[in-house]
Amino acid sequence: MGQTARVSAIVWIAAGSLAAWLWLLLCQGFFWRTDVRLPPRRDPERWPSVCVVVPARDEAAVLPASLPSLLAQDYPGRAEVFLVDDGSGDGTGELARELARRTGGLPLTVSTPGEPPPGWTGKLWAVRHGMGLARARDPEYLLLTDADIAHAPDSLRELVAAARTGGFDVVSQMARLRVESGWERLVVPAFVYFFAQLYPFRRIGGQGTRTAAAAGGCVLLSAEAAERARIPDAIRHAVIDDVALARAVKGGGGRVWLGLAERVDSVRPYPRLHDLWRMVSRSAYAQLRHNPLLLAGTVAGLTLVYLVPPLAVVAGAAAGDATAAVVGALAWLVMTATYVPMLRYYRQPLWLAPLLPFTAFLYLLMTVDSAVQHYRGRGAAWKGRTYARPDTVVRDET
């Protein structure tokens, strides 16, 4: 009797996982599809002025592969680049000036702000400084982009055309992250997959929806919308600043669009698991608003959705329960199928798709570690700075 009850419990838990996957497949904004790219666009009659703001702290290793691509933008209107050297110790500012002298292109201004005051994250303080410099040029748009992002020559042109044509206040692209090392191949596509699951791109761009998100590496922001939403002051303590920015703009009545990039790439390497672990754990608990109940729910949810299917297959096979094994296998199959489009987008072998439960387990551990670091008083870290204050502005209200 006990054996029957135990096997029945496995079946019911596996059925719950399968039901969750069917709901995700059909009802979560078709998050698994990777065809959300820049929307239809046409060249405007007049190209608006744009200022590009690049916060940079100790970025000398990646600037030679990224900054020249910004300076080489083929943009028909007036454009200028402001790189904010945020207290770098590796010669970031001087290297940027040297690259500009060597390559030419768009005008470049390199400036250094003071240390951020209490209540500000370092990156947003740098962004505020850059936006203040840009304001003197009275731009119609601001392109906020990270120092590790390389842009195709027509990137700015296409972003502006999309914003103008669609009437968007924010047009953001999720840069294609580097996938060269073994750990990058295993972890990076899943990072974007999980992000899209939390913030389905189709819902973000739709009118009348509350879901809002952006990808901080590439955000074209209307200067008028930034003023209306008090960006960046209104989000000055946000660790997950891109999502907070999108929510502030959308909350103020603005329109936001987010999709996958085709020719906007991150050149930052994450060769070791330790590097990827730090990238995720830096902000994972902030995403949960530093709430222990949300953490417990996340751990339970990740376990049910991602870990139960393979465990049900193994447990069902061991117990001789074909029903449990089959139901677990069906859930695992749906999970695998939803991951295939992201692997194709990243040009990775499809045999990685069935390994998603293992990758999800790594993310579960990273999330728990993020909470542990928070309660040890270490908080979130960015470029050598630590922020212990909870990020209260990041919510997923779908």
C-alpha positions as CSV (number, residue, x, y, z in Angstrom):
1,M,0.0,0.0,0.0
2,G,2.8,2.4,0.9
3,Q,4.6,1.6,-2.3
4,T,1.4,2.3,-4.3
5,A,0.9,5.6,-2.5
6,R,4.5,6.6,-3.1
7,V,4.3,5.8,-6.8
8,S,1.0,7.6,-7.0
9,A,2.6,10.7,-5.5
10,I,5.3,10.6,-8.2
11,V,2.6,10.4,-10.9
12,W,0.7,13.4,-9.5
13,I,3.8,15.5,-9.1
14,A,4.9,14.7,-12.6
15,A,1.4,15.5,-13.9
16,G,1.7,18.9,-12.1
17,S,5.0,19.5,-13.9
18,L,3.5,18.6,-17.3
19,A,0.5,20.8,-16.7
20,A,2.9,23.7,-15.8
21,W,4.7,23.1,-19.1
22,L,1.6,23.0,-21.1
23,W,0.5,26.3,-19.6
24,L,4.0,27.9,-20.2
25,L,3.9,26.6,-23.8
26,L,0.5,28.1,-24.6
27,C,-0.2,30.9,-22.1
28,Q,3.0,32.7,-21.3
29,G,3.2,35.0,-24.3
30,F,4.8,32.3,-26.5
31,F,8.1,33.3,-24.6
32,W,10.0,30.4,-26.3
33,R,9.7,31.9,-29.8
34,T,12.8,33.8,-31.0
35,D,11.2,35.8,-33.9
36,V,10.6,39.0,-32.0
37,R,13.2,41.2,-33.8
38,L,13.1,44.9,-34.6
39,P,9.5,45.8,-35.7
40,P,8.7,47.0,-39.2
41,R,10.3,50.4,-39.8
42,R,10.9,53.1,-42.4
43,D,13.3,56.0,-42.6
44,P,11.9,59.1,-41.1
45,E,11.7,62.3,-43.1
46,R,14.0,64.0,-40.6
47,W,16.5,62.0,-38.6
48,P,16.4,63.1,-34.9
49,S,19.5,64.0,-32.9
50,V,20.9,61.2,-30.7
51,C,23.4,61.2,-27.8
52,V,25.0,57.8,-26.9
53,V,25.8,57.4,-23.2
54,V,28.3,54.6,-22.2
55,P,29.0,54.0,-18.5
56,A,32.4,52.3,-18.2
57,R,34.2,51.1,-15.2
58,D,37.4,49.1,-15.7
59,E,36.5,48.2,-19.3
60,A,39.9,48.5,-21.0
61,A,39.8,44.8,-21.9
62,V,36.6,45.1,-24.0
63,L,36.7,48.7,-25.3
64,P,38.9,47.9,-28.4
65,A,36.2,45.5,-29.6
66,S,33.2,47.7,-28.8
67,L,33.8,51.4,-28.8
68,P,35.0,51.7,-32.5
69,S,31.7,50.1,-33.5
70,L,29.8,53.0,-31.8
71,L,32.1,55.6,-33.3
72,A,31.6,54.1,-36.8
73,Q,27.8,54.4,-36.7
74,D,26.4,55.3,-40.1
75,Y,23.7,57.6,-38.9
76,P,22.2,60.3,-41.2
77,G,21.4,62.7,-38.3
78,R,23.5,64.4,-35.6
79,A,24.9,61.9,-33.1
80,E,27.6,62.1,-30.4
81,V,29.1,59.6,-27.9
82,F,29.6,60.3,-24.2
83,L,31.7,57.7,-22.4
84,V,31.6,58.1,-18.6
85,D,34.8,56.7,-17.0
86,D,33.4,55.7,-13.6
87,G,36.5,55.7,-11.5
88,S,38.4,53.1,-13.6
89,G,41.8,51.9,-12.5
90,D,42.8,50.3,-15.8
91,G,43.1,53.4,-18.0
92,T,39.6,53.0,-19.5
93,G,39.2,56.8,-20.2
94,E,42.6,57.3,-21.8
95,L,42.2,54.2,-24.0
96,A,38.8,55.5,-25.1
97,R,40.4,58.8,-26.2
98,E,43.2,56.9,-28.0
99,L,40.6,54.7,-29.8
100,A,38.8,57.8,-31.0
101,R,42.0,59.4,-32.2
102,R,42.9,56.3,-34.1
103,T,39.5,55.4,-35.6
104,G,37.7,58.7,-35.9
105,G,34.0,58.7,-36.6
106,L,31.3,60.2,-34.2
107,P,32.5,62.9,-31.7
108,L,33.5,61.4,-28.4
109,T,33.5,63.0,-25.0
110,V,35.1,61.2,-22.1
111,S,34.2,62.4,-18.6
112,T,34.6,61.2,-15.0
113,P,31.9,61.7,-12.3
114,G,32.6,61.8,-8.6
115,E,31.8,58.9,-6.3
116,P,28.0,58.1,-6.2
117,P,26.2,59.6,-3.3
118,P,24.2,57.4,-0.9
119,G,21.1,55.9,-2.5
120,W,22.7,55.6,-6.0
121,T,24.1,52.6,-7.7
122,G,27.4,53.4,-9.4
123,K,26.2,52.6,-12.9
124,L,23.1,54.8,-12.7
125,W,25.2,57.6,-11.2
126,A,27.5,57.3,-14.3
127,V,24.4,57.3,-16.6
128,R,23.1,60.4,-14.8
129,H,26.3,62.2,-15.4
130,G,26.4,61.2,-19.0
131,M,22.8,62.2,-19.5
132,G,23.6,65.6,-17.9
133,L,26.4,66.2,-20.4
134,A,24.1,65.1,-23.3
135,R,21.3,67.4,-22.2
136,A,23.4,70.4,-23.3
137,R,23.1,69.1,-26.9
138,D,19.3,68.8,-26.5
139,P,19.0,65.4,-28.1
140,E,15.7,63.8,-29.1
141,Y,16.9,60.3,-28.2
142,L,19.4,58.8,-25.9
143,L,21.1,55.5,-26.6
144,L,22.1,53.9,-23.4
145,T,24.6,51.1,-24.1
146,D,27.1,49.1,-22.1
147,A,30.9,49.3,-22.7
148,D,31.0,45.6,-23.8
149,I,28.4,46.0,-26.6
150,A,29.5,46.0,-30.2
151,H,27.0,47.5,-32.7
152,A,26.7,46.9,-36.4
153,P,27.3,50.1,-38.5
154,D,23.5,50.6,-39.0
155,S,22.5,49.7,-35.5
156,L,21.6,53.3,-34.4
157,R,19.9,54.0,-37.6
158,E,17.6,50.9,-37.3
159,L,16.8,51.6,-33.7
160,V,15.7,55.2,-34.4
161,A,13.7,54.1,-37.4
162,A,11.9,51.5,-35.3
163,A,11.1,54.0,-32.6
164,R,9.9,56.6,-35.0
165,T,7.8,54.2,-37.1
166,G,6.2,52.4,-34.1
167,G,5.8,55.4,-31.8
168,F,7.9,53.7,-29.1
169,D,9.5,55.6,-26.3
170,V,11.9,52.8,-25.6
171,V,13.3,50.4,-28.2
172,S,15.7,47.8,-26.6
173,Q,17.5,44.8,-28.0
174,M,18.8,41.9,-26.0
175,A,22.4,41.8,-27.3
176,R,23.6,38.4,-28.4
177,L,25.9,37.3,-25.6
178,R,29.2,35.4,-26.2
179,V,29.0,31.6,-26.4
180,E,32.5,30.2,-27.0
181,S,33.5,28.4,-23.8
182,G,31.8,25.2,-22.7
183,W,30.2,26.9,-19.7
184,E,29.0,29.8,-21.9
185,R,27.3,27.3,-24.2
186,L,25.6,25.6,-21.3
187,V,24.5,28.7,-19.3
188,V,24.2,31.7,-21.6
189,P,21.3,30.7,-23.9
190,A,19.4,29.6,-20.8
191,F,19.9,33.1,-19.3
192,V,18.1,34.7,-22.2
193,Y,15.5,31.9,-22.2
194,F,14.7,32.4,-18.5
195,F,14.5,36.2,-19.0
196,A,12.0,35.8,-21.8
197,Q,10.0,33.4,-19.7
198,L,9.8,36.1,-17.0
199,Y,9.2,39.0,-19.4
200,P,7.6,37.6,-22.6
201,F,8.7,40.0,-25.4
202,R,5.4,40.0,-27.1
203,R,3.6,41.3,-24.0
204,I,6.2,44.0,-23.5
205,G,5.5,45.6,-26.9
206,G,1.8,45.2,-26.8
207,Q,-0.5,48.1,-26.1
208,G,-2.6,47.8,-22.9
209,T,-0.2,45.3,-21.2
210,R,1.6,45.9,-18.0
211,T,4.7,43.8,-18.6
212,A,7.7,46.0,-19.0
213,A,11.4,45.2,-19.4
214,A,14.5,46.3,-21.3
215,A,18.0,44.9,-21.9
216,G,20.5,47.3,-20.5
217,G,23.1,46.7,-23.1
218,C,21.1,48.4,-25.8
219,V,18.3,50.9,-24.9
220,L,17.2,53.7,-27.2
221,L,15.2,56.1,-25.0
222,S,13.2,59.1,-26.0
223,A,14.5,62.2,-24.2
224,E,11.0,63.4,-23.6
225,A,10.0,60.1,-22.0
226,A,13.2,60.1,-19.8
227,E,12.2,63.6,-18.6
228,R,8.6,62.5,-17.9
229,A,9.6,59.4,-16.0
230,R,12.5,61.2,-14.2
231,I,15.1,58.8,-15.5
232,P,17.5,58.0,-14.0
233,D,16.7,59.7,-10.7
234,A,13.5,57.7,-10.2
235,I,15.4,54.4,-10.3
236,R,18.6,55.5,-8.8
237,H,18.9,52.6,-6.3
238,A,17.8,49.9,-8.8
239,V,20.3,47.0,-9.2
240,I,18.3,45.6,-12.2
241,D,18.3,49.0,-13.8
242,D,17.1,48.0,-17.3
243,V,13.8,46.5,-16.1
244,A,13.3,49.4,-13.7
245,L,13.8,51.9,-16.5
246,A,11.2,50.2,-18.7
247,R,8.7,50.0,-15.9
248,A,9.1,53.7,-15.1
249,V,8.6,54.7,-18.7
250,K,5.6,52.4,-19.2
251,G,4.2,53.5,-15.9
252,G,4.3,57.1,-17.1
253,G,2.3,56.2,-20.2
254,G,5.2,55.5,-22.6
255,R,5.4,52.6,-25.0
256,V,8.2,50.0,-24.7
257,W,9.5,47.4,-27.1
258,L,12.1,44.7,-26.4
259,G,13.3,42.0,-28.7
260,L,16.3,39.9,-29.7
261,A,19.2,41.5,-31.5
262,E,20.6,40.4,-34.8
263,R,23.7,42.5,-35.0
264,V,24.2,43.8,-31.5
265,D,26.7,41.6,-29.6
266,S,28.3,41.5,-26.2
267,V,32.0,40.9,-26.4
268,R,32.5,40.3,-22.7
269,P,33.8,36.8,-22.1
270,Y,32.6,34.5,-19.3
271,P,35.0,31.6,-19.7
272,R,34.6,30.0,-16.3
273,L,31.5,28.9,-14.3
274,H,32.6,31.3,-11.6
275,D,32.3,34.3,-14.0
276,L,28.8,33.3,-15.0
277,W,27.9,32.5,-11.4
278,R,28.8,36.1,-10.4
279,M,26.9,37.6,-13.3
280,V,23.6,35.8,-12.2
281,S,23.9,35.9,-8.4
282,R,24.7,39.6,-8.5
283,S,21.1,40.5,-9.0
284,A,19.1,37.3,-8.7
285,Y,17.8,38.0,-5.1
286,A,17.1,41.6,-6.1
287,Q,14.8,40.3,-8.8
288,L,12.9,38.6,-6.0
289,R,12.7,41.9,-4.1
290,H,14.8,40.4,-1.3
291,N,11.7,38.5,-0.1
292,P,12.3,35.1,1.6
293,L,8.8,33.9,0.6
294,L,9.5,34.7,-3.1
295,L,12.8,32.9,-2.8
296,A,11.1,29.8,-1.4
297,G,8.4,30.0,-4.1
298,T,11.1,30.3,-6.8
299,V,13.0,27.3,-5.5
300,A,9.8,25.3,-5.4
301,G,8.8,26.4,-8.8
302,L,12.1,25.7,-10.4
303,T,12.1,22.3,-8.8
304,L,8.6,21.4,-10.0
305,V,9.0,22.8,-13.5
306,Y,12.6,21.9,-14.4
307,L,13.8,19.1,-12.0
308,V,10.7,17.0,-11.5
309,P,10.5,15.7,-15.2
310,P,13.9,13.9,-15.3
311,L,13.5,12.8,-11.7
312,A,10.1,11.3,-12.5
313,V,11.6,9.4,-15.4
314,V,14.3,8.0,-13.1
315,A,12.0,7.3,-10.2
316,G,9.3,5.8,-12.4
317,A,11.7,3.5,-14.1
318,A,13.2,2.4,-10.7
319,A,9.8,1.8,-9.2
320,G,8.5,0.0,-12.3
321,D,5.8,2.7,-12.7
322,A,5.5,3.3,-16.4
323,T,2.9,6.1,-15.9
324,A,5.2,8.2,-13.9
325,A,8.0,7.7,-16.3
326,V,5.9,8.5,-19.3
327,V,4.3,11.6,-17.8
328,G,7.8,12.8,-16.7
329,A,9.2,12.2,-20.1
330,L,6.3,14.2,-21.8
331,A,7.1,17.1,-19.5
332,W,10.8,16.8,-20.3
333,L,9.9,16.7,-24.0
334,V,7.9,19.9,-23.9
335,M,10.6,21.6,-21.9
336,T,13.2,20.5,-24.4
337,A,11.1,21.6,-27.4
338,T,10.7,25.1,-26.0
339,Y,14.4,25.5,-25.5
340,V,15.3,24.5,-29.1
341,P,14.5,27.9,-30.7
342,M,16.9,29.7,-28.3
343,L,19.7,27.2,-29.1
344,R,19.1,27.8,-32.8
345,Y,19.2,31.5,-32.2
346,Y,22.6,31.1,-30.5
347,R,23.8,28.6,-33.2
348,Q,24.4,25.9,-30.6
349,P,24.0,22.1,-31.0
350,L,20.5,20.9,-30.2
351,W,21.8,18.1,-27.9
352,L,22.1,20.8,-25.3
353,A,18.3,21.1,-25.1
354,P,17.7,18.0,-22.9
355,L,20.4,19.3,-20.5
356,L,18.2,22.3,-19.5
357,P,17.2,20.7,-16.1
358,F,20.9,20.6,-15.1
359,T,21.3,24.2,-16.2
360,A,18.2,25.2,-14.3
361,F,19.6,23.5,-11.2
362,L,22.7,25.7,-11.5
363,Y,20.5,28.8,-11.7
364,L,18.6,27.6,-8.6
365,L,21.9,27.4,-6.7
366,M,22.9,30.8,-8.0
367,T,19.7,32.3,-6.8
368,V,20.1,30.7,-3.3
369,D,23.7,31.9,-3.2
370,S,22.5,35.5,-4.1
371,A,20.2,35.4,-1.1
372,V,23.0,34.0,1.2
373,Q,25.3,36.8,0.1
374,H,22.6,39.4,0.8
375,Y,22.0,38.1,4.4
376,R,25.7,38.0,5.0
377,G,25.6,41.8,4.3
378,R,27.5,41.6,1.1
379,G,24.6,42.7,-1.1
380,A,24.8,43.0,-4.9
381,A,28.0,44.0,-6.5
382,W,28.9,45.9,-9.7
383,K,32.5,46.5,-10.7
384,G,33.9,46.4,-7.2
385,R,31.0,48.2,-5.5
386,T,28.5,46.6,-3.2
387,Y,24.9,47.7,-2.8
388,A,23.1,46.3,0.2
389,R,19.9,48.3,-0.2
390,P,17.0,46.3,-1.5
391,D,15.8,47.1,-5.0
392,T,12.1,47.8,-4.5
393,V,11.2,49.0,-8.0
394,V,11.6,45.8,-10.0
395,R,8.4,43.8,-10.3
396,D,7.0,41.5,-12.9
397,E,3.3,42.5,-13.2
398,T,2.1,40.6,-16.2
